[in-house]
Amino acid sequence: MAKEIRQLPEVTAPATTDWYILQKSSNNQTSKVSGSNMIPNGSVDNTKLSTTVGEPGGNWKPWTPTITATTGTFTTLTTTAEYTLIGKTCFYHIKVIENNIGTASGNFIFTIPLTANINASYGLCGTGREDAITGNTLLVRYQDNTHFFTSSAIAANYQLVISGFYPIA
């Protein structure tokens, strides 16, 4: 027989050093909130909130991936990359122009911004497209917890646009 609960236990204030991600139901906007901005009943003191989605929580940050090939080396690449962290999930986006592929061949391998918490059974870690010549779809796969790769993505003047997400360690 289930026990009926007539009164909920008292809620205490969160530690001021803790951070919480809150989501408004009206517009799905997320905000990072310090425990010092919360009051004992679990609600938030709106006068202390920032309009910026905080660290972590949605601000895209640039990063410089190291890009290699299975064999050989690239001569000239133009790369822009950014990532954001929401909870324990890293979202990333990379654009690479392969100006001069040099002796590079095989798989297109890139470092990821944060250490992954996955293994080879994870499968796909992102998708992309060659955007200048072929329009081919790219499937990004796990290599290890700091590198992902895609095949059929190395050729002169290719422009790769890749996005994905993965759990972090």
C-alpha atoms as an extended CHARMM CRD file, in Angstrom:
* protein
*
       169  EXT
         1         1  MET       CA              0.0000000000        0.0000000000        0.0000000000  PROA      1               0.0000000000
         2         2  ALA       CA              1.3470000000        3.4140000000       -0.9780000000  PROA      2               0.0000000000
         3         3  LYS       CA              1.9450000000        5.9520000000        1.7470000000  PROA      3               0.0000000000
         4         4  GLU       CA              0.1830000000        9.2540000000        1.2550000000  PROA      4               0.0000000000
         5         5  ILE       CA              2.3670000000       12.3300000000        1.5510000000  PROA      5               0.0000000000
         6         6  ARG       CA              0.4620000000       15.3000000000        2.9170000000  PROA      6               0.0000000000
         7         7  GLN       CA              3.3270000000       17.7720000000        3.1880000000  PROA      7               0.0000000000
         8         8  LEU       CA              6.5340000000       18.1230000000        1.2040000000  PROA      8               0.0000000000
         9         9  PRO       CA              9.7920000000       18.5380000000        3.0900000000  PROA      9               0.0000000000
        10        10  GLU       CA             11.1490000000       22.0470000000        3.4380000000  PROA      10              0.0000000000
        11        11  VAL       CA             13.4520000000       23.1150000000        0.5880000000  PROA      11              0.0000000000
        12        12  THR       CA             16.7250000000       24.6720000000        1.6330000000  PROA      12              0.0000000000
        13        13  ALA       CA             18.6560000000       27.2540000000       -0.3210000000  PROA      13              0.0000000000
        14        14  PRO       CA             21.1880000000       25.8800000000       -2.8220000000  PROA      14              0.0000000000
        15        15  ALA       CA             24.8680000000       26.4330000000       -2.1520000000  PROA      15              0.0000000000
        16        16  THR       CA             26.0310000000       29.8090000000       -3.4580000000  PROA      16              0.0000000000
        17        17  THR       CA             28.8960000000       28.1000000000       -5.3180000000  PROA      17              0.0000000000
        18        18  ASP       CA             26.5480000000       25.8570000000       -7.3450000000  PROA      18              0.0000000000
        19        19  TRP       CA             25.3420000000       26.7700000000      -10.8340000000  PROA      19              0.0000000000
        20        20  TYR       CA             22.0190000000       25.8240000000      -12.3910000000  PROA      20              0.0000000000
        21        21  ILE       CA             20.7410000000       25.9960000000      -15.9710000000  PROA      21              0.0000000000
        22        22  LEU       CA             17.1510000000       27.2150000000      -16.0190000000  PROA      22              0.0000000000
        23        23  GLN       CA             14.8120000000       27.1930000000      -18.9990000000  PROA      23              0.0000000000
        24        24  LYS       CA             11.8200000000       29.5240000000      -19.3330000000  PROA      24              0.0000000000
        25        25  SER       CA              8.7320000000       27.6450000000      -20.4750000000  PROA      25              0.0000000000
        26        26  SER       CA              7.3840000000       30.6860000000      -22.3370000000  PROA      26              0.0000000000
        27        27  ASN       CA             10.2380000000       31.0010000000      -24.8590000000  PROA      27              0.0000000000
        28        28  ASN       CA             12.6540000000       28.1150000000      -24.1110000000  PROA      28              0.0000000000
        29        29  GLN       CA             15.4260000000       30.6410000000      -23.3440000000  PROA      29              0.0000000000
        30        30  THR       CA             18.0990000000       29.2170000000      -21.0680000000  PROA      30              0.0000000000
        31        31  SER       CA             20.0190000000       31.0760000000      -18.3830000000  PROA      31              0.0000000000
        32        32  LYS       CA             22.8440000000       30.1200000000      -16.0760000000  PROA      32              0.0000000000
        33        33  VAL       CA             21.9780000000       30.9210000000      -12.4740000000  PROA      33              0.0000000000
        34        34  SER       CA             24.2440000000       30.9590000000       -9.4560000000  PROA      34              0.0000000000
        35        35  GLY       CA             22.9620000000       29.3920000000       -6.2640000000  PROA      35              0.0000000000
        36        36  SER       CA             23.3930000000       32.8500000000       -4.7080000000  PROA      36              0.0000000000
        37        37  ASN       CA             20.5850000000       34.0840000000       -7.0080000000  PROA      37              0.0000000000
        38        38  MET       CA             18.1160000000       31.4920000000       -5.7730000000  PROA      38              0.0000000000
        39        39  ILE       CA             15.9380000000       31.8640000000       -2.7140000000  PROA      39              0.0000000000
        40        40  PRO       CA             15.0370000000       29.0310000000       -0.3190000000  PROA      40              0.0000000000
        41        41  ASN       CA             11.7380000000       28.0680000000       -1.9810000000  PROA      41              0.0000000000
        42        42  GLY       CA             13.6400000000       27.1390000000       -5.1550000000  PROA      42              0.0000000000
        43        43  SER       CA             12.5820000000       30.1210000000       -7.2280000000  PROA      43              0.0000000000
        44        44  VAL       CA             14.9600000000       32.6280000000       -8.7460000000  PROA      44              0.0000000000
        45        45  ASP       CA             15.5260000000       36.2310000000       -7.7420000000  PROA      45              0.0000000000
        46        46  ASN       CA             15.0110000000       37.7490000000      -11.2240000000  PROA      46              0.0000000000
        47        47  THR       CA             16.6420000000       41.0200000000      -10.2100000000  PROA      47              0.0000000000
        48        48  LYS       CA             20.0080000000       39.2280000000      -10.0540000000  PROA      48              0.0000000000
        49        49  LEU       CA             19.8550000000       37.3970000000      -13.4080000000  PROA      49              0.0000000000
        50        50  SER       CA             22.0650000000       38.2180000000      -16.3580000000  PROA      50              0.0000000000
        51        51  THR       CA             20.6090000000       38.1370000000      -19.8720000000  PROA      51              0.0000000000
        52        52  THR       CA             23.7190000000       36.3290000000      -21.0810000000  PROA      52              0.0000000000
        53        53  VAL       CA             23.6010000000       32.5670000000      -21.3760000000  PROA      53              0.0000000000
        54        54  GLY       CA             26.6550000000       31.6970000000      -19.3500000000  PROA      54              0.0000000000
        55        55  GLU       CA             29.6210000000       29.3950000000      -19.0270000000  PROA      55              0.0000000000
        56        56  PRO       CA             28.6030000000       26.7070000000      -19.8480000000  PROA      56              0.0000000000
        57        57  GLY       CA             25.3590000000       27.3170000000      -21.6090000000  PROA      57              0.0000000000
        58        58  GLY       CA             25.2920000000       28.4400000000      -25.1820000000  PROA      58              0.0000000000
        59        59  ASN       CA             27.9790000000       31.0140000000      -26.0050000000  PROA      59              0.0000000000
        60        60  TRP       CA             29.8890000000       29.8430000000      -29.0870000000  PROA      60              0.0000000000
        61        61  LYS       CA             33.6550000000       30.0240000000      -28.5940000000  PROA      61              0.0000000000
        62        62  PRO       CA             36.3310000000       29.7610000000      -31.2790000000  PROA      62              0.0000000000
        63        63  TRP       CA             38.8160000000       26.9200000000      -31.2080000000  PROA      63              0.0000000000
        64        64  THR       CA             41.6330000000       25.8580000000      -33.5180000000  PROA      64              0.0000000000
        65        65  PRO       CA             41.4450000000       22.1730000000      -34.4060000000  PROA      65              0.0000000000
        66        66  THR       CA             44.5850000000       20.3630000000      -35.4970000000  PROA      66              0.0000000000
        67        67  ILE       CA             43.8230000000       18.8220000000      -38.8720000000  PROA      67              0.0000000000
        68        68  THR       CA             45.7510000000       15.8720000000      -40.2600000000  PROA      68              0.0000000000
        69        69  ALA       CA             45.3520000000       13.0780000000      -42.7830000000  PROA      69              0.0000000000
        70        70  THR       CA             45.8980000000        9.3340000000      -42.5300000000  PROA      70              0.0000000000
        71        71  THR       CA             49.0550000000        9.7860000000      -44.6140000000  PROA      71              0.0000000000
        72        72  GLY       CA             50.9420000000       12.8200000000      -45.8630000000  PROA      72              0.0000000000
        73        73  THR       CA             50.4170000000       16.4190000000      -44.8310000000  PROA      73              0.0000000000
        74        74  PHE       CA             48.2790000000       19.3410000000      -45.9190000000  PROA      74              0.0000000000
        75        75  THR       CA             50.1150000000       22.3570000000      -47.3310000000  PROA      75              0.0000000000
        76        76  THR       CA             47.4670000000       25.0740000000      -46.8800000000  PROA      76              0.0000000000
        77        77  LEU       CA             44.1280000000       24.9960000000      -45.0750000000  PROA      77              0.0000000000
        78        78  THR       CA             41.8180000000       27.8580000000      -44.1040000000  PROA      78              0.0000000000
        79        79  THR       CA             39.9150000000       26.8610000000      -40.9820000000  PROA      79              0.0000000000
        80        80  THR       CA             37.2870000000       28.3970000000      -38.7220000000  PROA      80              0.0000000000
        81        81  ALA       CA             35.8020000000       26.4280000000      -35.8470000000  PROA      81              0.0000000000
        82        82  GLU       CA             33.6040000000       27.0800000000      -32.8540000000  PROA      82              0.0000000000
        83        83  TYR       CA             31.9650000000       25.1090000000      -30.0740000000  PROA      83              0.0000000000
        84        84  THR       CA             29.5830000000       25.5200000000      -27.1900000000  PROA      84              0.0000000000
        85        85  LEU       CA             28.9200000000       23.4780000000      -24.0870000000  PROA      85              0.0000000000
        86        86  ILE       CA             25.3930000000       22.8620000000      -22.8360000000  PROA      86              0.0000000000
        87        87  GLY       CA             25.3580000000       20.6890000000      -19.7600000000  PROA      87              0.0000000000
        88        88  LYS       CA             27.7960000000       17.8450000000      -20.5080000000  PROA      88              0.0000000000
        89        89  THR       CA             27.2400000000       17.9740000000      -24.2840000000  PROA      89              0.0000000000
        90        90  CYS       CA             29.7020000000       19.7000000000      -26.6110000000  PROA      90              0.0000000000
        91        91  PHE       CA             28.3280000000       21.0470000000      -29.8990000000  PROA      91              0.0000000000
        92        92  TYR       CA             30.8730000000       21.9350000000      -32.5930000000  PROA      92              0.0000000000
        93        93  HSD       CA             31.0160000000       23.4780000000      -36.0670000000  PROA      93              0.0000000000
        94        94  ILE       CA             34.0040000000       23.5460000000      -38.4390000000  PROA      94              0.0000000000
        95        95  LYS       CA             34.5190000000       25.0760000000      -41.8590000000  PROA      95              0.0000000000
        96        96  VAL       CA             37.6870000000       24.0950000000      -43.7380000000  PROA      96              0.0000000000
        97        97  ILE       CA             38.8690000000       25.1860000000      -47.1760000000  PROA      97              0.0000000000
        98        98  GLU       CA             41.5050000000       22.8000000000      -48.5240000000  PROA      98              0.0000000000
        99        99  ASN       CA             43.5080000000       25.3770000000      -50.4840000000  PROA      99              0.0000000000
       100       100  ASN       CA             46.4540000000       23.0500000000      -51.1430000000  PROA      100             0.0000000000
       101       101  ILE       CA             46.2440000000       19.4240000000      -49.9900000000  PROA      101             0.0000000000
       102       102  GLY       CA             49.9690000000       18.7570000000      -50.4340000000  PROA      102             0.0000000000
       103       103  THR       CA             50.5720000000       15.0270000000      -49.9140000000  PROA      103             0.0000000000
       104       104  ALA       CA             47.5430000000       14.4730000000      -47.6610000000  PROA      104             0.0000000000
       105       105  SER       CA             45.4150000000       11.4060000000      -48.3900000000  PROA      105             0.0000000000
       106       106  GLY       CA             43.1160000000        8.9780000000      -46.6220000000  PROA      106             0.0000000000
       107       107  ASN       CA             40.8860000000       10.1280000000      -43.7890000000  PROA      107             0.0000000000
       108       108  PHE       CA             40.4010000000       13.7750000000      -42.7960000000  PROA      108             0.0000000000
       109       109  ILE       CA             41.1830000000       13.8050000000      -39.0480000000  PROA      109             0.0000000000
       110       110  PHE       CA             40.5490000000       16.6890000000      -36.6520000000  PROA      110             0.0000000000
       111       111  THR       CA             40.9690000000       17.3110000000      -32.9410000000  PROA      111             0.0000000000
       112       112  ILE       CA             37.8360000000       18.1210000000      -30.9730000000  PROA      112             0.0000000000
       113       113  PRO       CA             37.5480000000       21.0390000000      -28.5540000000  PROA      113             0.0000000000
       114       114  LEU       CA             36.8530000000       19.0440000000      -25.3660000000  PROA      114             0.0000000000
       115       115  THR       CA             37.6820000000       15.4590000000      -24.3870000000  PROA      115             0.0000000000
       116       116  ALA       CA             34.8690000000       13.1030000000      -25.3420000000  PROA      116             0.0000000000
       117       117  ASN       CA             33.3060000000       10.5500000000      -23.0340000000  PROA      117             0.0000000000
       118       118  ILE       CA             32.4980000000        7.9230000000      -25.6670000000  PROA      118             0.0000000000
       119       119  ASN       CA             33.9690000000        4.8530000000      -27.3460000000  PROA      119             0.0000000000
       120       120  ALA       CA             34.0600000000        3.2980000000      -30.8100000000  PROA      120             0.0000000000
       121       121  SER       CA             30.5450000000        1.8980000000      -30.4420000000  PROA      121             0.0000000000
       122       122  TYR       CA             29.1840000000        5.4640000000      -30.2580000000  PROA      122             0.0000000000
       123       123  GLY       CA             28.9340000000        5.6050000000      -34.0520000000  PROA      123             0.0000000000
       124       124  LEU       CA             28.3870000000        8.9400000000      -35.7310000000  PROA      124             0.0000000000
       125       125  CYS       CA             29.6710000000       12.0920000000      -34.0460000000  PROA      125             0.0000000000
       126       126  GLY       CA             28.5300000000       14.5630000000      -36.6830000000  PROA      126             0.0000000000
       127       127  THR       CA             27.6910000000       15.2070000000      -40.2940000000  PROA      127             0.0000000000
       128       128  GLY       CA             28.8540000000       17.5700000000      -42.9370000000  PROA      128             0.0000000000
       129       129  ARG       CA             28.9990000000       18.4310000000      -46.5820000000  PROA      129             0.0000000000
       130       130  GLU       CA             31.6090000000       19.2280000000      -49.1850000000  PROA      130             0.0000000000
       131       131  ASP       CA             30.2440000000       22.6000000000      -50.2220000000  PROA      131             0.0000000000
       132       132  ALA       CA             32.2670000000       23.7220000000      -53.2600000000  PROA      132             0.0000000000
       133       133  ILE       CA             32.6940000000       20.9170000000      -55.8000000000  PROA      133             0.0000000000
       134       134  THR       CA             30.8080000000       17.6720000000      -55.1390000000  PROA      134             0.0000000000
       135       135  GLY       CA             28.1270000000       18.4930000000      -52.5680000000  PROA      135             0.0000000000
       136       136  ASN       CA             28.8080000000       15.0590000000      -51.0460000000  PROA      136             0.0000000000
       137       137  THR       CA             27.5570000000       14.2730000000      -47.5530000000  PROA      137             0.0000000000
       138       138  LEU       CA             30.1990000000       13.5950000000      -44.9010000000  PROA      138             0.0000000000
       139       139  LEU       CA             29.7400000000       11.2920000000      -41.9110000000  PROA      139             0.0000000000
       140       140  VAL       CA             31.9320000000       12.0830000000      -38.9080000000  PROA      140             0.0000000000
       141       141  ARG       CA             33.1010000000        9.1160000000      -36.8510000000  PROA      141             0.0000000000
       142       142  TYR       CA             34.9000000000        8.5260000000      -33.5700000000  PROA      142             0.0000000000
       143       143  GLN       CA             38.6580000000        7.8590000000      -33.7100000000  PROA      143             0.0000000000
       144       144  ASP       CA             39.5190000000        8.3820000000      -30.0500000000  PROA      144             0.0000000000
       145       145  ASN       CA             38.4440000000       10.6990000000      -27.2240000000  PROA      145             0.0000000000
       146       146  THR       CA             40.3160000000       13.6490000000      -28.7250000000  PROA      146             0.0000000000
       147       147  HSD       CA             40.0100000000       13.0260000000      -32.5110000000  PROA      147             0.0000000000
       148       148  PHE       CA             37.1430000000       12.4620000000      -34.9630000000  PROA      148             0.0000000000
       149       149  PHE       CA             37.4530000000       11.6910000000      -38.6810000000  PROA      149             0.0000000000
       150       150  THR       CA             35.5680000000       11.6000000000      -41.9550000000  PROA      150             0.0000000000
       151       151  SER       CA             36.4830000000        9.7630000000      -45.1330000000  PROA      151             0.0000000000
       152       152  SER       CA             36.3460000000       10.9340000000      -48.7700000000  PROA      152             0.0000000000
       153       153  ALA       CA             36.9740000000       14.5220000000      -47.7290000000  PROA      153             0.0000000000
       154       154  ILE       CA             40.4270000000       15.3210000000      -49.1040000000  PROA      154             0.0000000000
       155       155  ALA       CA             40.7810000000       16.9910000000      -52.5140000000  PROA      155             0.0000000000
       156       156  ALA       CA             42.0990000000       20.2920000000      -53.8180000000  PROA      156             0.0000000000
       157       157  ASN       CA             39.7390000000       23.2060000000      -53.1880000000  PROA      157             0.0000000000
       158       158  TYR       CA             37.1990000000       21.1850000000      -51.2020000000  PROA      158             0.0000000000
       159       159  GLN       CA             35.2350000000       23.2790000000      -48.7170000000  PROA      159             0.0000000000
       160       160  LEU       CA             34.0700000000       21.1880000000      -45.7900000000  PROA      160             0.0000000000
       161       161  VAL       CA             31.2980000000       22.2590000000      -43.4190000000  PROA      161             0.0000000000
       162       162  ILE       CA             31.0000000000       19.8940000000      -40.4480000000  PROA      162             0.0000000000
       163       163  SER       CA             28.7950000000       20.0100000000      -37.3350000000  PROA      163             0.0000000000
       164       164  GLY       CA             28.0800000000       17.5920000000      -34.5350000000  PROA      164             0.0000000000
       165       165  PHE       CA             27.8040000000       16.9830000000      -30.8410000000  PROA      165             0.0000000000
       166       166  TYR       CA             29.0700000000       14.4860000000      -28.2620000000  PROA      166             0.0000000000
       167       167  PRO       CA             29.1150000000       13.9210000000      -24.4820000000  PROA      167             0.0000000000
       168       168  ILE       CA             32.1900000000       15.2230000000      -22.6830000000  PROA      168             0.0000000000
       169       169  ALA       CA             34.2670000000       13.5310000000      -20.0160000000  PROA      169             0.0000000000
